[in-house]
Amino acid sequence: MDNIKIIALGGVRENGKNLYLAEIEDTIFVLDAGLKYPENDQLGVDLVIPNMDYLVENKKRVAGVFLTHGHADAIGALPYLLANVKVPVFGSELTIELAKLVVKNYDLTKKFNDFHIINAETEIDFGVTEVSFFKTTHSIPESLGVVLKTKAGNIVYTGDFKFDQAAEDGYQTDFARLAEIGREGVLALLSDSANADSKIQIASEREVEAEVAHVMSDCSGRVIVAAVASNLSRIQQVFDAADETGRYVLLTGYDVENIVRTAMKLGKLKVSNERLIIKPKDLPRFEDHELVILETGRIGEPLEGLRKMAIGRHRYVQIKDGDTVFIATTPTVSKEAMVARVENLIYRAGGEVKSITNNLRVSGHGNFRDLQMMINILNPNYLFPTQGEYRQLAAHAEAAQEVGILPEHIYIMKRGDVMVYEGDAFLHTGSVASGDVLLDGQAIGDVGNVVLRDRKLLSEEGIFIVAMTINRRQKKIVAKARVHTRGFVYVKKSRDILSEAADLVNTTVENYLAQDDFDWGDLKGEVRDALGKYLFDQTKRRPTVLPVLMEVR
């Protein structure tokens, strides 16, 4: 019997950041390496990736990274992994090309080139296992699931998937291959749960295509489409509808430009006429009814781009009377408030808002019934719900029980959990290092809870800085206290408070210098305590107090 372990370093009890490990004997197989975008309370953070210390510590045992598709939640953390763990990367042609873009944008992995293109027919023998693949349907072409063969049965990782009976070539699920995998015997199924809490039928992409075309043909002015840069299915539909209605498309984002050009070069995105895509400098040449503006925003977030258009701060486009803004994506629950604010700004600017979710239920992830269908085809012995918040993992577990999977054969893991197969069950045997690693600019991991707490305090109460110079040997103040504040009070209307605060600091420092003992930490502490108490008494606010005390020699 093989020694089998399953570990989730990300992607469980959260949306995005997929990174799962299957250990067979002593060899580690990495399934996806994704990131997620920061929550609203992670102020100033650009990206969030999984803690990969376990992989770094065991890098000699890693056989490779197997990518299911080209979205950021599957490939975004790849450069940060490869910077420390240089192993082969496997994926479909489009997935690999998109992964290369991500990897080459990071200084430490610019020269990495150990990429291997695979397809649904590929089988790779690693000795301890044979790795194979199967076609799935998602919102990007060439999505694949991964199969690891063991003596105890197959370990199957679906990646992100849904079922669409009318899917076009490049997006179609290989049902025959799924049935074959099921007949071989599936020990463990790691399956997408991102839409598990919905039983509403997902619209076919054919229906979505018709809706996009209908919206485009119904508008007399400019159409501004908000979409996710990596949702190539939606981008193809926008191109097709623009072509049919005699419009030209402006791409307003570095990400989408790269992704579209890469997909077109590989023939995964088809444009009948390359002149369909125009540059920002060409905008004045066209009438409003001839234009489609595709806004994907920074790192695939279109809402911020729409907000800038509505308030006149976008680089290329300002929303005006007659514009129709078509939100062709399904925002997450956490973005609902932002969507409402942005829609209000668009209407104020003279535009009109239409949303694809008004008439259709759209998702790239299978719903409750799709997940049951996957389970029925593969008939796994054990289920590990992945990719989703806890409520979604729990809904997936409920779906599995309805089709006969025993509750004790379903494992809702926490990040870092180590599940070991003992021949008759998977047992939780401990945990490895896990959690969020926050990326802020060039810094990786040096922004943690303490820094985020300070940022939150600064954003809520502001900062109060006091600077002065002393002569410690002569026990006197050389330059009296000067105060500066940002985000605390309006300076012009609070001069009395600032003046009294400076006097208080002078008095506090003079009293301290009159003592025999001297310690910089104690002095700053007394200044901070005295100022904090005074400012709270005067304003009922607690700004961050920063004493800057200098010494002359």
NULO-652850 format. One line per field, with one value per residue (C-alpha): residue number from 1; z, y, x. Coordinates in pm, 1 decimal, always signed. Each point is the difference from the previous one (the first is absolute). Example, Ala and Ser with C-alpha at 12.3 -4.5 7.8 and 13.67 -1.06 7.14 Angstrom:
resi	c(1; 2)
w	c(+780.0; -66.0)
v	c(-450.0; +344.0)
u	c(+1230.0; +137.0)
//
This chain:
resi	c(1; 2; 3; 4; 5; 6; 7; 8; 9; 10; 11; 12; 13; 14; 15; 16; 17; 18; 19; 20; 21; 22; 23; 24; 25; 26; 27; 28; 29; 30; 31; 32; 33; 34; 35; 36; 37; 38; 39; 40; 41; 42; 43; 44; 45; 46; 47; 48; 49; 50; 51; 52; 53; 54; 55; 56; 57; 58; 59; 60; 61; 62; 63; 64; 65; 66; 67; 68; 69; 70; 71; 72; 73; 74; 75; 76; 77; 78; 79; 80; 81; 82; 83; 84; 85; 86; 87; 88; 89; 90; 91; 92; 93; 94; 95; 96; 97; 98; 99; 100; 101; 102; 103; 104; 105; 106; 107; 108; 109; 110; 111; 112; 113; 114; 115; 116; 117; 118; 119; 120; 121; 122; 123; 124; 125; 126; 127; 128; 129; 130; 131; 132; 133; 134; 135; 136; 137; 138; 139; 140; 141; 142; 143; 144; 145; 146; 147; 148; 149; 150; 151; 152; 153; 154; 155; 156; 157; 158; 159; 160; 161; 162; 163; 164; 165; 166; 167; 168; 169; 170; 171; 172; 173; 174; 175; 176; 177; 178; 179; 180; 181; 182; 183; 184; 185; 186; 187; 188; 189; 190; 191; 192; 193; 194; 195; 196; 197; 198; 199; 200; 201; 202; 203; 204; 205; 206; 207; 208; 209; 210; 211; 212; 213; 214; 215; 216; 217; 218; 219; 220; 221; 222; 223; 224; 225; 226; 227; 228; 229; 230; 231; 232; 233; 234; 235; 236; 237; 238; 239; 240; 241; 242; 243; 244; 245; 246; 247; 248; 249; 250; 251; 252; 253; 254; 255; 256; 257; 258; 259; 260; 261; 262; 263; 264; 265; 266; 267; 268; 269; 270; 271; 272; 273; 274; 275; 276; 277; 278; 279; 280; 281; 282; 283; 284; 285; 286; 287; 288; 289; 290; 291; 292; 293; 294; 295; 296; 297; 298; 299; 300; 301; 302; 303; 304; 305; 306; 307; 308; 309; 310; 311; 312; 313; 314; 315; 316; 317; 318; 319; 320; 321; 322; 323; 324; 325; 326; 327; 328; 329; 330; 331; 332; 333; 334; 335; 336; 337; 338; 339; 340; 341; 342; 343; 344; 345; 346; 347; 348; 349; 350; 351; 352; 353; 354; 355; 356; 357; 358; 359; 360; 361; 362; 363; 364; 365; 366; 367; 368; 369; 370; 371; 372; 373; 374; 375; 376; 377; 378; 379; 380; 381; 382; 383; 384; 385; 386; 387; 388; 389; 390; 391; 392; 393; 394; 395; 396; 397; 398; 399; 400; 401; 402; 403; 404; 405; 406; 407; 408; 409; 410; 411; 412; 413; 414; 415; 416; 417; 418; 419; 420; 421; 422; 423; 424; 425; 426; 427; 428; 429; 430; 431; 432; 433; 434; 435; 436; 437; 438; 439; 440; 441; 442; 443; 444; 445; 446; 447; 448; 449; 450; 451; 452; 453; 454; 455; 456; 457; 458; 459; 460; 461; 462; 463; 464; 465; 466; 467; 468; 469; 470; 471; 472; 473; 474; 475; 476; 477; 478; 479; 480; 481; 482; 483; 484; 485; 486; 487; 488; 489; 490; 491; 492; 493; 494; 495; 496; 497; 498; 499; 500; 501; 502; 503; 504; 505; 506; 507; 508; 509; 510; 511; 512; 513; 514; 515; 516; 517; 518; 519; 520; 521; 522; 523; 524; 525; 526; 527; 528; 529; 530; 531; 532; 533; 534; 535; 536; 537; 538; 539; 540; 541; 542; 543; 544; 545; 546; 547; 548; 549; 550; 551; 552; 553)
w	c(+0.0; -96.4; +270.1; -93.0; +146.6; -107.0; +119.5; -76.0; +27.6; -135.1; -167.3; +289.1; +209.9; -239.7; -362.5; -213.5; +99.6; -114.6; +92.9; +82.4; +52.4; -66.0; +152.7; -131.1; +170.9; +43.4; -306.6; +11.9; -287.4; +8.1; -137.1; -104.4; +156.6; +22.4; +174.2; +111.7; +12.7; +338.8; +216.8; +78.3; +341.8; -143.0; -59.1; -256.2; -77.7; -370.9; -4.3; +236.5; -57.6; +203.0; +253.9; -188.1; +272.5; -5.1; -370.7; +43.9; +283.8; -211.9; -343.8; -83.0; +19.5; -234.1; -340.6; -163.7; -13.1; -193.6; -110.1; -81.9; -174.5; -57.6; +258.1; +282.0; +261.9; -161.6; -132.8; +184.5; +276.3; -241.2; -18.1; +379.3; +18.7; -282.7; +154.0; +277.8; -143.2; -356.9; -136.0; -333.7; -75.7; -199.4; -166.2; -326.0; -273.6; +91.4; +374.4; -41.7; -213.0; +260.9; +276.5; -187.2; -0.4; +376.9; +65.4; -227.2; +172.1; +324.9; +23.4; +177.0; -259.2; -326.8; -130.3; +111.7; -300.1; +122.0; -147.0; -153.8; -220.7; +56.3; -116.7; +82.4; -175.6; +200.1; +253.0; +205.6; +194.0; +319.3; +134.2; +314.5; -210.6; -350.6; -55.5; -263.6; -83.3; -115.9; -168.6; +206.9; -70.8; +151.1; -112.2; -162.1; -271.7; +56.0; +365.0; +124.9; +301.3; +141.0; +80.3; +219.1; -19.8; +318.1; +103.3; +223.4; -283.1; -186.8; +168.5; -216.1; +12.3; -211.2; +7.3; -67.6; -208.6; -99.3; -239.9; -315.1; -251.7; -273.4; +64.4; -305.6; -108.8; +242.4; +290.2; -16.6; +280.1; -98.3; +157.8; -143.3; +165.2; +330.5; -17.4; -71.5; +304.2; +210.3; -120.5; +92.7; +356.8; +175.9; +347.9; +64.0; -188.0; +54.7; -156.3; -62.5; +241.7; -95.8; -108.0; +215.6; +201.2; -306.9; -157.2; -271.1; -350.9; -146.2; -339.8; -294.0; -166.3; -311.4; +200.7; +129.7; -354.5; -110.6; +295.8; -75.7; -366.3; +100.0; +233.1; -261.8; -277.8; +227.1; +76.4; -212.4; +174.2; +134.0; +180.9; +292.1; +95.4; +343.7; +2.2; +158.7; -212.6; +16.0; -82.5; -363.3; -61.0; +80.6; -196.2; -304.2; +30.6; +16.5; -312.3; -188.6; +95.4; -90.9; -339.6; -66.3; +89.9; -187.3; +306.7; +88.4; +334.5; +220.7; +263.0; +309.6; +208.4; -9.1; +124.5; -261.1; -279.4; +84.9; +50.4; -319.4; -215.0; +143.7; -56.3; -354.8; -83.7; +107.7; -181.8; +325.8; -54.1; -348.8; -156.0; -360.4; -56.9; +211.4; -76.8; +229.6; +291.2; +14.5; +201.6; +236.8; -244.2; -260.9; +210.1; -160.2; -345.1; +88.0; +69.5; +334.2; -157.5; -144.7; +331.3; +263.3; +291.2; +182.8; +354.7; +206.2; +248.3; +190.0; +81.4; -153.0; +220.2; -230.5; +262.5; +97.7; -368.4; -35.4; +307.7; -151.1; -327.3; +185.9; +192.8; -291.2; +119.5; -249.5; -237.4; -318.6; +58.7; +182.4; +27.2; -162.2; -107.3; -229.5; +131.2; +102.1; +258.3; -25.7; +304.2; -161.0; +310.6; +326.7; +287.7; +324.6; +305.0; +155.5; -300.7; +5.0; +190.9; -237.3; -301.8; +135.2; +54.2; -346.4; -166.8; +176.7; -129.6; -354.9; +0.7; +137.5; -289.7; -248.9; -73.3; +29.7; +167.8; -116.5; +169.8; -139.6; +329.5; -55.6; -233.8; +42.0; +272.8; -115.6; +153.6; -101.2; +283.5; +24.6; +220.9; +254.1; -272.4; -212.2; +299.0; +54.9; -365.1; +31.3; +308.4; -173.3; -301.7; +199.4; +299.4; +240.5; +327.2; +174.1; -73.9; +79.8; -86.7; -117.4; -136.5; +212.8; +323.1; +281.6; -85.9; -355.0; +117.0; +234.1; -285.0; -209.6; +286.9; +11.8; -374.7; +34.4; +279.8; -211.1; -263.2; +245.2; +126.0; +371.1; +229.0; +144.8; -353.2; -47.4; +134.5; +22.6; +56.8; +154.0; -156.6; +95.8; +98.2; -77.8; -93.1; -14.5; -159.1; +236.1; -225.9; +120.1; +63.4; -21.8; +342.6; +108.6; +127.4; +59.4; -184.3; -194.9; -21.3; -182.6; -16.6; -198.5; -126.3; -88.7; -294.0; +16.7; -283.8; -10.6; +355.7; +64.0; +343.0; +200.2; +24.0; +272.5; +255.2; +194.3; -311.2; -116.4; +346.3; -11.1; -349.0; +120.8; +297.3; -221.8; -242.9; +279.1; +245.5; -185.8; +123.0; +241.0; -24.4; +251.1; -58.4; +235.6; +75.3; +344.8; +157.9; +230.5; +177.6; +81.9; +70.5; -209.4; -309.0; -295.0; -245.3; +138.4; -117.5; -344.7; -87.3; -332.7; -70.3; -290.9; -1.2; +361.5; +9.1; -243.6; +88.9; -71.5; +241.2; +267.7; +61.8; +373.4; +43.0; -186.3; +197.1; +332.7; -106.6; -75.0; +340.0; +167.6; -171.2; +106.8; +360.6; -6.4; -138.1; +243.9; +293.5; -127.5; -54.3; +360.4; +119.2; +54.5; -227.0; -379.4; -254.5; -352.0; +7.7; +329.6; -120.0; -321.0; +198.6; +233.9; -293.0; -176.2; +313.5; +86.8; -355.9; -47.4; +314.4; -86.2; -360.4; +104.0; +265.3; -260.7; -301.3; +117.5; -269.5; +31.7; -278.7; -32.1; +195.1; -138.4; +213.3; -191.2; +263.7; -113.7; +192.6; -55.2; +123.7)
v	c(+0.0; +343.5; +255.5; +273.8; +347.0; +288.7; +353.4; +332.6; +304.0; +226.0; -5.1; -143.6; +219.1; +285.9; +97.7; -19.5; -72.7; -362.8; -209.5; -368.4; -272.7; -370.6; -198.5; -351.7; -190.7; +273.6; +206.3; +323.0; +100.7; +364.3; +63.5; +366.2; +295.7; +288.2; +330.6; +201.9; +371.1; +176.1; +45.5; +350.1; +0.4; -92.3; +362.5; +67.6; -368.2; -81.3; -379.8; -294.7; -330.9; -321.9; -66.7; -236.0; -71.9; -370.7; -22.8; +196.6; -230.5; -307.4; +130.9; -303.6; -217.2; +214.3; -165.6; +297.9; +245.8; -100.1; +291.6; -48.3; +334.4; +349.4; +210.0; +181.1; -228.0; -288.2; +156.2; +332.3; -127.9; -198.3; +248.1; +19.7; -379.5; -39.4; +263.2; -250.7; -336.5; -41.5; -292.3; -80.1; +163.3; -186.9; +140.5; +36.0; +220.7; +310.9; -54.8; -23.8; +315.0; +193.9; -148.4; +118.3; +355.9; -13.8; -159.2; +235.6; +305.0; -94.1; +86.3; -319.9; -230.6; +187.9; -268.1; -302.1; -212.8; -352.2; -2.4; -306.2; +8.5; -287.2; -83.5; -239.8; -283.6; +45.0; -260.7; +56.4; -282.7; +118.3; -348.7; +39.4; +109.5; +63.0; +347.6; +52.0; +267.8; +56.3; +287.1; +217.8; +299.1; +337.6; +363.2; -38.4; -251.0; -312.0; -49.0; -341.7; -221.1; -208.8; -373.5; -163.0; -379.3; -196.6; -362.8; +102.9; +179.8; +330.5; +337.6; +243.7; +379.9; +170.9; +356.6; +257.6; -150.3; +5.0; -204.1; +168.7; -234.0; +263.5; +94.1; +80.4; -172.3; +71.4; +27.1; -342.2; -256.1; -348.5; -206.4; -326.3; +59.1; +82.6; -327.0; -188.3; +155.4; -97.5; -359.6; -19.5; +88.9; +336.2; +1.0; +374.3; +282.6; +358.6; +197.5; +367.8; +139.8; +369.5; -16.7; -293.1; +206.2; +69.6; -232.3; +251.8; -122.7; +170.0; +159.9; -166.5; +208.2; -5.8; +185.3; +241.8; +58.8; +87.4; +237.1; +183.8; +36.2; +123.9; +268.1; +114.2; +28.6; +183.2; +292.0; +313.5; +145.6; -138.3; -334.2; -33.0; -364.9; -92.1; -349.4; -201.6; +4.0; -376.4; -93.0; -77.7; -144.4; +338.7; +192.2; -220.3; +75.2; +374.8; -18.2; -202.2; +237.8; +305.4; -150.6; -77.3; +353.3; +182.0; +122.1; +22.0; -107.0; +199.4; -202.3; +210.7; -201.8; -141.0; -340.8; -42.6; +118.6; -269.0; -274.4; +80.7; +19.6; -330.0; -176.3; +137.8; -113.3; -354.9; +6.4; -30.6; +336.6; +57.9; +344.3; +19.3; +322.9; +120.4; +357.4; -70.3; +85.2; +366.3; +210.6; +286.2; +254.3; -119.4; +83.8; +343.4; -164.0; -189.2; +95.3; -105.6; -268.2; -162.3; -55.3; -271.5; +73.0; -316.0; +93.8; -270.1; +222.6; -61.2; -367.6; -91.1; +222.7; +205.4; +182.2; +240.0; +81.4; +80.6; +222.2; +199.7; +34.2; +131.3; +266.6; +102.5; -148.9; -282.7; +23.5; -37.3; +10.2; +218.3; -116.1; +239.8; +26.1; -285.0; -253.3; -346.7; -179.7; -376.5; -190.8; -335.7; -170.0; -125.4; +202.9; -183.5; +58.5; +217.2; +236.6; +56.3; +328.9; +124.7; -97.4; +208.7; +303.2; -30.0; -32.4; +316.8; +186.6; -126.2; +129.7; +335.1; +23.1; -56.0; -368.8; -295.8; -330.6; -347.3; -316.4; -349.5; -131.9; +181.5; -274.1; -288.3; -196.7; +5.0; -186.8; -186.5; -247.9; -291.2; +31.6; -249.6; -232.5; +19.1; -111.3; -292.7; -95.0; +4.3; -221.6; -241.7; -35.0; -45.8; -184.7; +93.5; -178.6; +324.8; +364.0; +307.5; +316.2; +272.7; +355.8; +174.4; +164.7; -230.0; +32.5; -114.9; -293.6; -98.7; +25.3; -225.0; -249.7; +10.7; -60.2; -299.2; -154.2; +28.5; -226.2; -258.0; +113.7; -80.6; +299.7; -167.8; -14.9; +379.2; +221.2; +378.0; +92.3; +303.8; +152.4; -200.6; -317.1; -320.8; -287.1; -341.8; -305.9; -296.1; -264.8; +34.7; +375.1; +335.0; +115.7; +349.4; -39.2; +359.6; +322.1; +177.6; +371.9; +178.3; +330.3; +321.8; +162.3; +361.7; +173.6; +377.1; +147.7; -182.4; -125.7; -357.3; -104.1; +300.1; +138.8; -190.5; +50.1; +265.4; +211.8; -42.5; +99.4; +314.7; +82.6; -43.4; +229.1; +262.0; -15.4; +37.8; +246.4; +155.4; +75.6; +261.9; +71.0; +206.2; +92.1; +169.1; +18.7; -37.7; +10.4; -298.4; +96.8; +352.1; -131.9; +266.3; +42.3; +144.7; +29.7; -3.3; -238.8; +41.7; -202.4; -132.3; -201.4; -180.4; -150.8; +101.7; +352.7; +287.4; +205.1; +348.2; -52.9; -176.7; +229.4; +27.4; -377.8; -21.2; +286.7; -146.8; -343.0; +149.8; +173.9; -328.4; -179.5; +271.6; -31.0; -380.6; -4.8; +267.3; -200.3; -315.9; +167.8; +125.5; -362.5; -181.5; -296.8; +24.5; -250.3; +89.2; -261.9; +126.2; +361.8; -80.5; -208.3; +289.3; +238.9; -250.7; -64.0; +367.5; +98.7; -294.6; +83.9; +370.4; -55.7; -250.0; +240.2; +275.2; -194.0; -349.9; -136.5; -206.6; +88.6; -182.3; +217.8; +1.3; +184.8; +97.3; +97.2; +108.1; +76.0; +254.3; -81.5)
u	c(+0.0; +134.9; +73.4; -252.8; -47.0; -223.8; +78.3; -169.5; +227.2; -275.6; -339.8; -201.0; -230.9; +83.7; -52.3; +312.5; +360.4; -27.2; +302.5; -39.0; +257.2; -30.0; +288.0; +50.2; +278.9; +261.0; -88.2; -203.0; -229.1; -114.7; -349.2; -36.0; +180.1; -245.8; -48.6; -297.9; -67.5; -2.1; -306.8; -122.8; +170.5; +342.1; +90.0; +270.6; +55.3; +31.9; -27.5; -32.9; +182.6; +19.0; +272.5; +232.7; +257.4; -84.6; +83.3; +322.3; +108.0; -80.4; +95.6; +214.7; -312.1; -214.2; -57.9; -168.5; -287.5; -313.5; -218.1; -367.6; -67.1; +135.2; -186.2; +180.1; -157.7; +191.9; +323.4; +44.2; +231.2; +217.9; +291.6; +25.0; +11.4; +251.0; +229.5; +71.6; -105.3; +125.2; -201.3; -169.7; -335.1; -265.8; -310.4; -192.3; +142.7; -200.8; +46.5; +376.9; +16.5; -197.7; +216.9; +309.6; -137.1; -43.4; +339.0; +194.8; -150.7; +176.6; +370.1; +108.2; -157.4; +54.6; +236.4; -204.7; -92.5; -79.9; -352.3; -166.2; -310.5; -241.1; -352.4; -280.2; +187.5; +321.3; +114.1; +315.1; +163.9; +169.6; +65.4; -209.0; -297.5; -119.6; -144.8; -268.3; -254.9; -358.5; -185.9; -230.8; -224.6; +88.6; +3.4; +340.5; +98.9; +207.1; -90.7; +107.0; -51.7; +285.7; +9.6; +266.1; -8.1; +76.5; -39.3; -289.0; -179.9; +15.5; +41.9; -199.0; +23.1; -267.1; +131.5; -272.4; -279.2; -364.1; -211.9; -130.0; -158.2; +26.9; +363.0; +208.3; +317.4; +282.3; -243.7; -165.9; +7.6; +118.1; -277.5; +133.2; +336.8; -169.9; -195.3; +323.1; +169.5; -301.5; +13.8; +369.3; -96.9; +35.2; +146.0; -26.2; -170.5; +116.4; -282.8; -86.8; -262.5; -15.8; -366.8; -110.4; -248.8; -215.5; -256.1; -91.2; +72.2; +306.0; -55.8; +167.6; +270.0; -221.9; -265.1; +261.3; +121.6; -352.7; -42.8; +324.7; -100.1; -346.7; +139.0; +250.7; -258.4; -244.7; +232.9; +29.0; +306.9; +325.5; -8.2; +241.4; +35.4; +137.6; +148.6; +278.2; +316.6; +52.9; -360.6; +77.3; -344.1; -158.3; +261.2; -64.9; -371.7; +71.0; +219.2; -262.6; -282.6; +209.4; +80.0; -366.9; -112.5; +276.2; +183.8; +369.6; +148.2; +235.1; +186.9; +70.2; +240.8; +352.8; -118.1; -270.1; +228.7; +255.8; -257.4; -190.7; +313.8; +125.0; -333.0; -27.3; +353.3; -92.1; -334.1; -196.1; -165.2; -133.8; -38.5; -119.5; +187.8; +291.3; -103.9; -296.3; +232.7; +97.4; +245.0; -94.7; +144.9; -253.8; -308.5; -67.7; -22.9; -319.6; -359.1; -146.8; -220.4; +313.2; +177.1; +23.9; +233.1; +110.2; +98.9; +171.1; +178.5; +320.0; +66.8; -333.0; -218.4; -228.7; -208.4; +277.1; +48.9; -370.3; +14.5; +286.7; -190.4; -303.7; +193.9; +221.5; +329.3; +43.8; +297.1; -203.6; -376.1; -248.2; -361.6; -245.2; -363.5; -100.6; +255.9; -116.9; +210.2; -45.7; +128.0; +75.6; +135.0; -146.9; +150.6; +72.0; -219.8; +273.2; -18.7; -378.0; +22.3; +268.5; -212.6; -288.8; +225.6; +154.2; -342.5; -112.1; +307.0; -62.3; -357.5; +117.5; +246.4; -282.4; +49.5; -235.5; +86.6; -96.1; +117.3; +25.6; -138.7; -330.6; -120.0; +244.8; +173.0; +362.4; +291.6; +312.5; -58.0; -238.9; -306.9; -138.0; -134.5; +316.0; +204.2; -232.2; +38.4; +379.2; -22.5; -238.0; +231.0; +320.8; -152.6; +280.7; +60.5; +96.3; -83.1; +209.5; -198.2; +239.4; -11.5; -260.7; -105.5; -108.8; -369.9; +77.8; +211.7; -284.1; -253.5; +224.6; +6.3; -381.5; -18.9; +231.7; -204.8; -315.5; +160.0; +127.4; +341.0; +22.0; +59.4; +309.7; +145.1; -21.9; +278.3; -33.8; +362.4; +158.7; +308.1; +305.9; -188.3; +188.7; -234.1; +169.3; -159.8; +25.0; -155.6; -357.9; -30.2; +174.4; +116.9; +95.1; +357.0; +102.0; +63.5; +271.3; +74.0; -280.2; -182.6; +11.8; +317.9; -72.4; +167.9; +37.7; +204.6; +333.3; -36.6; -109.0; -119.2; +123.9; -352.9; -181.8; -275.4; +193.3; +60.7; -361.0; -124.6; +214.7; -128.1; -356.2; +60.5; +162.3; -292.3; -256.1; +157.0; +293.4; +351.7; +135.3; +374.3; +196.0; +364.9; +247.9; +373.0; +157.9; +343.5; +9.7; +323.7; -117.7; -354.3; -169.3; -215.6; +191.3; -290.9; -351.0; -268.6; -153.0; -305.6; -126.5; -312.2; -162.6; -348.6; -68.2; -147.8; -35.5; +307.3; -138.5; -290.9; +200.9; +294.7; -79.9; +13.8; +329.8; +152.5; -106.2; +125.7; +343.9; +6.2; -94.7; +288.5; +244.5; -114.4; +11.6; +354.6; +123.2; -137.5; +163.9; +339.7; -7.4; +24.9; +329.1; -70.8; -29.3; -129.7; -112.6; -273.7; -139.9; +8.1; -186.0; -248.2; -77.7; -46.3; -225.1; -210.9; -40.7; -89.7; -234.0; -196.5; -20.3; -109.3; -266.0; -135.7; -23.9; -130.2; -103.0; +236.8; +313.5; +244.4; +329.8; +245.5; +354.1; +260.6; +316.4; +260.4; +346.9; +315.3; +276.7; +347.9)
//
